[in-house]
Amino acid sequence: MAGLRLGPLLRHVDREAGDAATVWVEADRPCTAEVRCEEDGAGGSSRTFQIEGHHYALVTVTGLRPGSETAYEVLLDGRRVWPLEDSRFPPSTIRTPSIPAAEVRVSFGSCRWTAPPAGERDPVGPDALDTLAAGLAADPTAARPDVLILLGDQVYADETSKATRRWLAARRDLRDPPGAEVADYEEYTRLYYESWLDPEVRWLLSTVPSCMIFDDHDVIDDWNTSASWLSEMRATPWWRERVLSGLMSYWVYQHLGNLSPAELAADELYAAVRSTPDGTDALRRFSAEADADPACARWSYRRDFGRVRLLMVDTRAARVLDEGKRAMLDDAEAQWVHDQALEDPGSYDHLLIGTSLPWLLPPLIHDAEGWNAALCRGERGAQWARFGEDLRRRSDLEHWAAFPASFEWLTGLIEKAGSGPAAPATICVLSGDVHHAYVAELTWLNGRAEAGPVARVLQLTCSPVHNRIPRSIRLGFRFGWSGTGRRLGRFLARHGRVDTPRIDWRKTSGPWFGNQLMTLTLRGRTAALRLDQARAKRGWSPVGNGGRSRGAGARLVTVLERDLTEGP
């Protein structure tokens, strides 16, 4: 008798026709997974596929009506396994948009440590996803996101919890590398179980569609930071299995659900994995090729939500690391992003560029990363280059600013997309990674594109969902936005012979520190932004709470509401 190990996750909901969706599940043995909806004629089924002894299905649900909401259940070989017996949560539902959609609500954030079990003290405070789930479950009529965008570090392969370390120690000797970090596919599955079996998050992901992209901790801190870093990692005996398992598990647990039913039908790897009793070898070969040559795989993708276009951009696996031609994206990936952004101008009112790493940083940090990149490529000689490489690794200097040519390329693409009579109202770069939140707005200094309406361009950064940041780094980020910090940054840039950017930007809101989520509400050519922080309720302690929902002990507090189309 087949059982449900993980899921369901509601992933892709068709925003064009409004009549289809995909639901991801993991079972404990081969079976047929079925999604059955209350809505007459709506549902779907799929046979599981196997990877490393684990069994998965991505069920395409058809027959949905636009502008409707229907509860659904999951069956494995005809036996209902979801909703769980005695569940305290409302039914999981699939909500389809009206066509055309009047409004799109997008919530986003990144960097989520797994919350400890209910009853244990949480050292980093309430989890924003837990808190969001508890609020929606308590009031099913409350406004909920149309899509949840998770911008990296969904799991931490290099920073495991106490419970996972105990599990690893029972499996192998932690004195052998990579120690208490994950080593193979089976250990990656443990991370996803720990994160997505969280009751609140499990229910939330079953009823709110999600888009995901990886960042470094999904594999390892500073993943692909430089050519010398990669060379050193490849020389270790454990790295190959780690990176292949990271890519394989990402494809299964995150990437597949990013794709539409039409994209799935055309995906050769998905077909190959499903055509054999065990798809492990096919997926492993693909992952090895992707690791050896980033141009062999595309992890970036596009989603259209009516007149809102989302481009999710891979800023980790697609990098070119040769110091002489260092780039955030390889040529093929950059061309794809360029073409998707500029396709059919005038067909969207808002362009969202999802990139785990911020494009616009505090000016001091931006200039420091550009200076460091110049040192590493030898602008000041070999000794400075060695110093620069050491500093790059110790200080995580690897954002868009650390790839100067790519920073200019993205700036130029945004200029093209945002100029002319068909320009969208806003172009918002959605990012995480840096464990705080802020809003920055772009000012064009020179080199403007052709005359005409120009989109408002904003950097919206929101992290962490559930993590921490040391006080010293908080002070550093605040200083980075200051006038003194800006002047120090320009001094470093001059030392590295770095060109002055042809754009300027200023922080218009923030910074905020805490566990948080941002929400964009897009209606016509208007855009409203809200930032909510998870805060514990006064007098409530997670210790000894009798097994109640962790999110019930916290609430989301709105610290910013702003109309982005009217200015700060």
N, C-alpha and C positions, 0 to 999 in steps of 0.2 A: 504494500500500500504506500503510494508516494506521499511524501510530506513536503511542506513549504519551508525551506531553509531561510530564505531572505526575500524581501519584497512583499507586495508588489510595489513597483515604482511606476507612476504615470509619467511618461516621458514626452513624446511628441504629440501635440494636439494640433490638428490641421487648422490653420488660421485663414486658409484661402477658400476651401469649400465648406469647412466646418463639419465634415461628416466622418472623420477618421481620427484614430489616436493609436498610440502604441503603449503597451504595458509590459514591463520587464519583471521576470521572476527567476528565482533559483530554487530548484527542487532537490530532494535528496536521492533521487534515482531517475532513470529514464522514464518519461511519461509524456502524455499529451496535456498541455496546459490550455485551459479555456477561460476566457473572460466572458461572463454572461451579464448583460445589462438589464435593468428594469424596463428600459425603453424597448418597445416591441421591435424585433428584427435586428437589434444592435448586438454585436458581440464578435467573437473571433476565437480561433484556436491555433496552436502551433505545437509541433513535436519538439521536445528539448534537443539541444546539441550538447556535446561533451567536450570539456577542456580540463585536462589534468585531473580526471576523476570527478569533476563537478558538472552539474547538469543545469542548463539555462534555457530559457525561452524568451523571445521577444514577440509578443502577440499583437498583431494588427487588428484593431477593433474597427469595424465598419458598420454602416447603417445608422450612424448618429444623425440627429437633426441639428442644423445650425441654430444657435441661440437657445440651446436646451441644457439641462443638467440631469444626469441620470446616475443613480447608484449602481455599483457593479460588484460582482463577487468573482472570486477566482476558484476554479476547480482543477484538480489534478486527477487525470483518469476518471473523471466523472464525480469525484468526491470534493465537496466544498471545503476549502482550506482558508479562505479569507472572505469575510471578516473573521478574526479569531473568536473562539468561543469566549463569552463573557467580556467582550471588549468594552472598555469605558469610553471609546471614541465614537463619534457619529459615523454613519456609513461613508465609505470612500466613494467619491463621485467623479464623473468626467463632465466637465463643463465646457461646452463648445461656444465659440463666439457667434454673435449675430453677423450676418454678411450684408453690407460692410460693417465692420466693428466700429462702434462709436468711441470706444475708449480702450486703451491698453495699459495695464498696470504691471510694472516690472520691478521686482525686488531683487537685490543683489548684494553680495558680500563674498568674503573669502577667509581662509585660514581657520579651520575648525578642529581643535583638539576634541576627541571624544569626551563627552561629559561623564563623570564618574557615576556609578550606580546610585539609584535613589537611596537616600539615607546616609551617603558618604559626603564629607565636606568637599566642596568644589573650590580649589585654591584660586581660580581665576574668575569666579563670579558666575552669574547665570548665563546659560547658553542662549544666544539670541534665537536660534532655530527652535529649541525647546519652548522658549517663551512665546514665540509666534504661534507654534502649534497649539499650545495650551489655550491661548486667546481665541483662536479660530474654533477649536473644539468646544469651548465654553459658549460661544455665540456663533452658530453656523450661519447666521444671517449677516455677519460682519463682512466688510469688504475684504477680499483676499486677493493675493497676486494672481494675475493671469499666467505668469511664468516666474520661476525662481532661477536666477542665474548665479551659479556657483563658480567663482573665478579662481579656483586653484586651491591646492592643499586641502582636498577633501579627506585625505588620510595622511598620516605622518609615518613614512617608512623608517625614518631615522630618529624618531622621538616616540618610542612606544610607552604605553601606560604600564602601571604596576601589574595589572591583571595580565596584560599581554606578555610582559617579561616573565611572569611566572609560567605562563603557557609555553613560551619559547624554551625556558630552562628545563621543562619536562620533556622537551622534544630533542634538544641538542645541548652540547656544552657551550655555554655563553663565553667561555674563555677563548674560544676560537672565533676569528673574524667571520662575519661582521658583528659579533657580540650580541647585544640586545636590540640590534636593528633587524629588520626582516631580511631573509636570505633568498626565499624562493616563492613560487606561486602560491603554495599552500599557506605560507605565512602572510602573504598579501590578502588571501581570502579572510583570514582572521581579522585583519584591520577593517575590512568592509563589514563583517558581521558585527564587530564591536561598535562601529559607528552607526550603521543603518538599522540595527536591531534595537537601538534606543527607541522606546515605545512612542514618544512624541514625534521624533524625526521620522520613524517608520510610517506613522499615520500621515504626517504632513506630506512626505514624498509620494504617498499613494493617492493623494487627492489634489496636489498642486503640480502642474507640469514643470519639468526642470531642464535646464541646459547646463552643461558642465565643460570645463577645460582644466587640464593639469597645470601645476606649477612645480617648483623644484622639490618640495617635501613629499610629493606623491612618489618620487623616486629617491632623491637625496638632496640635502641642502647644497645650494650652489650648482645644481645640475647644469652641466655644459657652460660653466662660467668662462672657460678659456681653453685653448688647444693644449696647453701644458697641463692643466687640471685633468682634462680628459685622458691624456697620455698616461698620467700617473694612475688614474683609476683603472684604466685598462690593463695595467701591469699587475694589479692585485689579483689573487686567485678567486675572489668571490664576486667581483664586479659584474662579469658577464651574466651570471645567473640572476643577479639582482636587477640589472637594467632590462633584461629580456622579460623577466617575470613582471616588472613594473609596467612595461608596455603591453604585455599580454593581458594583465588584469585590468589595465585602463581601458583597453579595447572592449573587454567583456562588460565591465561594471559601469563604465561611464560613456565611452565613445559611441557604442551601438545605439544607445537611446537618443543621441543627438540627431540621428538621421531620420529623415521622413520615410514613409512607406515606399515612395518611388525611389529614393536613394538606396534603401535597403535592397530593393528588387534588382538594382543595377550593380550592386556591390559584389565584386568577384570573390573577395575573401569570405564574405558572409555566406555566399553560395557554396564555396569550397568547404567551409567548416560544417555546414549543415548536410552536405552530401555524403558524409562518411560517418561511421559509428563513433569515431573519435577524431575531433578536429584539432587536437593539440599540435600535431606536426605542422599542419598548414599555418596555424597561428604563430607558432614558434619561428618558422621560416620567415614569415612576413615581418615579425618583430626584429629578427636578426638583420634583415635587409634594411629596415627603417633605422636601426641603430647605426649601421655601417654607412648609409647614405640617406640623409634626411629627405632628399628629393624623391625617394621611393614611396613616401607616405605623406598623406595630407591629413592633419588633425584639425585644421581650421575648417569652419563650416558657416553656412548662412541660414538664417531663419527670417522669414517675413511674417509680421503680425499686422495684416492689413497694410496701412500706410506707414508702418514702422519697420525699418530694416535693421537686423542685428547681424553683425559680422563678428564671429568669435575667432580670435587670432591666436595661433600657437606661437608663444614666445620662448619656448624651451627646446623642443626637439628639432625645430626648423632652422636653428642657428648655423651660421658659417663662422668657424672659429679661427681660421687662418688670420694672423694679425695683419697681413697685408691686404686682406679683403673682408675684414670682419663685418658681419651683418646679422641682424636679428632674424631675418628671414632669407632663405635661399631664393634664387632668382625665380624659380617656378612658383613658389609660395607667394612671393611678393606680387608677381603678375596676376595670380588668381585673386588676391585680395584687391588689387587695383581694379580688375575687371568687375568684380562683384560690387564694389563701391560705386562705380560709375555706370553700371548697366541701367538702362532705361531711366535717365534723369527725369525728374518730375513725378516719378511713380511713388515716391515716399516723402513724407513730411518730416521724418526724424531718422537720422542715421546713428545707430549705437555701435560703437566699436568696443568689443569686449576683449581686453588684453590684461592678463593677470598682473603684469608689471606696469606701473604708471608711466604715462608718456610725459606729463608735466610734473616735475618734482619741485620741492623747495629750491629756489635759485642757487643757494650755496651747494646743495647736493648735486644738482644738475651740472654745475661748473666743475665740481670736484670729480665727477664721473668722466666728463669730457677730458679734463686734465689727466686723469689716470689712464684713460685710453690712449692719449698721446704719448705718455711715458712708456706704456707697454709696447707700443709699436716702434719705439726707438727714437722719438723726437729729441730726447735729451741724452742719448747715448745708452750703452749697455748697462752701466751701473744703475742709472735711473730706471731702466726697463725692468731689472730684477726687483728693485724696490717697488715699482708699480704693480708687478704681478703679485707680490706678497701682500701689498695693501689691498688690491682688488679682492683677494680671497678673504682676508680677515675682515674687511668692511662691507662685503656684499655689494661691490660697485659693479652692477651688471644690469641696470635698467636700460630703457631706451637711450638715455643720455650716454651710456657707456658704449653705444654703437652709433657714433655720430652720423655716419652716412645713412643709417636706417632712421634715425631721428629726423633728419632732413627729408628723407623719402616720405615718411608718414606725414610730416608737416605739409609737403607738397601735395600729397593725395588729399588731405583734408581741405586744402585750399581749392583744389579742383572741384571736389564734391560739393563744397560749400559756396561756390561762386556762380554768378550768372542768374538768369531769370528763372531757371528751374531749381534753384537751390532749396534744400530743405530748411525748415525753420531752425532746427538745432542739429549739431553734431556733438554727441556726448561720448567721451572716451571713458568706459567703465573699467575700473581697476581695483586691485586689492594689494596684497603682499606686505605692505609697510606698517601694518598693525595700528593704524589710526585712520581717521576720516577727514576729508577736506574737499572743498570746491575751489577750483582755480579757473579763471577765465582768460582766454587768449586775446591778445591785441596784435594786429598786423602792423609791422613797422614800415615795411617797404615790399616791393615785388608783388603787390596785390594782383590777383587774376583779373580777367576782364570785368568791366564795370557792370553793376547790377546788384540785385539783392544778395547779401552775403549771410550765410548761416551763422548763428551764434555758436561758438565753439567752447566747450567746457570739459575740463577734466574732473570726473566724479570718482573719488577714491573712497572705498569703504572696506575696512578690515579692522580687527578680526571679528568673525562670528563668535568664536569662543577660544580665546588665547590670551596672551599677556604681552606687555612691553616694558622693559626696565625703565626706571625713572630717568636714568642718564640719557637714554635714547629719546625719551619724550622731550627732554630739554634740548637735545640736539636738533630735533625736527622743528621745534619752535624757533630756535636760533636761526635755522636755515631759511626761514621766511623773513627774518628781520633785515633792516637796512644794513646793519653791520655785516650780517651773514652774506648779503648780496655783494657787498664790496669785497669781502674776503674771497668769495667765489670768482669774481672777475680777476683778482690778483692771481689766483691759481690758473685760471684760463690763459692769462697772458704768459705765465711761466711755461705752460705747455704749448704755446703758440696755437691756441684754439681760436677759431674764427668766432666773432660775435654773432649770436643767432639773429635771424631777420624777423623774429617774433619776440614778443614779451608776454608775460602772464603775471597775474597777481592772484593771491588767495583772496577769495571773496567771502568764504565761510570756513570756520574751523581754526585750528585742528581740534578734533575730539578724540578722546581715548576711552576705550571701553569695548564691551561686546555689543555689536551693532549691525543694523541692516539699513540700507538706503532703498527707497521706493520712488520710482518715476511713474507719474500718471500722465499719459500722453493722450490728448483729445484734440483732433484736428491739428492745428499748427501751434497749439499751446502745450507747455510742458511744466509740470509742477513736481518739485522734489521734496521728499520728507526723509529725515533721518531719525530712526528710533533706536534707543539704547535699552538693553535688558538690565533691569535693576531689581535687586532683591526687595521684597516687601518688608516694611519695617517690622522688626520683632520676630521675623520668621527665620528659622534655621533649618538647613537641609538635613541635619543629623537627627535621626529618630523621627522622621515625618510619617511613619506608619505606611510607607509604600505609596504615598500619594504622588501624583505627577510632579516631576521636578519643576516643570514650567509653571505650576500653580503657585509656587513660592516666589514668583517674580512677575514683573510686568514690563511691557514696552513703553518707555517714556519718550515722547516726541521732543527732540531738542532743536529741530530745524524744520521749518516749513517755508517754502520759497517758490515763487513763480519764476521759472528760468527764462521765460520769454519777456519779462518786464525788467530784468536786471536785479542786482543785489539790493 
